[in-house]
Amino acid sequence: MKHMPLTIAFILFAFPVVADDTNNVARQYINYFSKGYLEKASKLMACPDSYSEEQIKNERRANRESLQIFKKEFGKIKRASISHMNSYITAMTACGDIEFLRKNHPFRTIVFKVKYENNGAGYIVLGFSGATTEAKLITVSHGLSALEPGAKEKVTEITNKLATKR
């Protein structure tokens, strides 16, 4: 019981730093994607520490290709703002395998409501792991409002395109 106040104090002090890190990385991602810097955007995504340089290079290439699909299908971002909306359907990309994603399940999600050049309103959902350590961008998803007619079909089509690139 003596250790409880220290644990609580650690959590209270650790989360603001991680929250700042996640916000900074999230804004960087939006900025890079908006400007078409897809290689820089893909490098923000964390890959497994166990991966060789060659594996990381291949994952980054695949993620860049996924971001190119997002850009082609949705268009550039004209505007982005933090959203608390949770009614969206998205296609996702990530670095690493299923085991890595299971071990690094996002503890924080930042949702941006965006205005896409091609498809109007949409969402970008960024998933971060590292609750008490360095924030890591684990998943990147682009999509549309689930309430929009045809959104499910459009996002399913994009997901299929992503699957054929992997």
HURA-V870824 format. One record per residue. N is the residue number from 1. RES is the residue in one letter. D_CENTER is the distance of its C-alpha to the mean C-alpha in Angstrom with 2 decimals. Layout:
# HURA-V870824
[[N:RES:D_CENTER] [N:RES:D_CENTER]]
This chain:
# HURA-V870824
[[1:M:38.33] [2:K:38.90] [3:H:35.38] [4:M:33.67] [5:P:33.79] [6:L:32.32] [7:T:29.37] [8:I:28.76] [9:A:29.19] [10:F:26.71] [11:I:24.01] [12:L:24.88] [13:F:24.70] [14:A:21.65] [15:F:19.15] [16:P:19.71] [17:V:19.01] [18:V:15.72] [19:A:14.84] [20:D:15.86] [21:D:13.82] [22:T:10.53] [23:N:11.78] [24:N:12.82] [25:V:9.75] [26:A:7.90] [27:R:11.10] [28:Q:11.32] [29:Y:8.24] [30:I:9.85] [31:N:13.14] [32:Y:12.67] [33:F:11.39] [34:S:14.20] [35:K:16.69] [36:G:15.94] [37:Y:15.23] [38:L:13.04] [39:E:14.34] [40:K:13.47] [41:A:9.85] [42:S:9.75] [43:K:11.65] [44:L:9.17] [45:M:7.61] [46:A:10.19] [47:C:12.80] [48:P:15.65] [49:D:18.47] [50:S:20.91] [51:Y:19.84] [52:S:22.40] [53:E:21.88] [54:E:22.45] [55:Q:19.84] [56:I:17.18] [57:K:18.52] [58:N:18.31] [59:E:14.71] [60:R:13.77] [61:R:16.06] [62:A:14.60] [63:N:11.00] [64:R:12.80] [65:E:14.74] [66:S:11.90] [67:L:10.73] [68:Q:14.48] [69:I:14.74] [70:F:12.24] [71:K:14.33] [72:K:17.53] [73:E:17.01] [74:F:15.62] [75:G:16.87] [76:K:16.04] [77:I:14.83] [78:K:18.07] [79:R:17.04] [80:A:14.19] [81:S:14.80] [82:I:13.49] [83:S:14.30] [84:H:15.60] [85:M:15.88] [86:N:14.99] [87:S:16.61] [88:Y:14.17] [89:I:13.72] [90:T:10.73] [91:A:10.36] [92:M:7.68] [93:T:7.55] [94:A:7.58] [95:C:10.32] [96:G:13.27] [97:D:15.33] [98:I:15.62] [99:E:17.53] [100:F:14.94] [101:L:12.34] [102:R:15.29] [103:K:16.29] [104:N:12.98] [105:H:12.00] [106:P:9.60] [107:F:12.24] [108:R:10.47] [109:T:8.15] [110:I:8.14] [111:V:9.03] [112:F:10.35] [113:K:13.34] [114:V:13.86] [115:K:16.94] [116:Y:16.46] [117:E:19.42] [118:N:20.20] [119:N:19.24] [120:G:19.71] [121:A:17.67] [122:G:14.22] [123:Y:10.90] [124:I:7.30] [125:V:5.43] [126:L:2.93] [127:G:4.88] [128:F:7.40] [129:S:10.70] [130:G:13.95] [131:A:15.83] [132:T:18.80] [133:T:17.78] [134:E:15.64] [135:A:12.09] [136:K:9.79] [137:L:6.10] [138:I:6.25] [139:T:3.87] [140:V:2.34] [141:S:5.34] [142:H:8.24] [143:G:11.47] [144:L:14.66] [145:S:16.68] [146:A:18.11] [147:L:21.41] [148:E:21.58] [149:P:24.19] [150:G:23.01] [151:A:19.26] [152:K:19.31] [153:E:21.23] [154:K:19.13] [155:V:15.81] [156:T:17.88] [157:E:19.25] [158:I:15.95] [159:T:14.88] [160:N:18.33] [161:K:17.90] [162:L:14.80] [163:A:16.95] [164:T:19.84] [165:K:18.04] [166:R:17.26]]
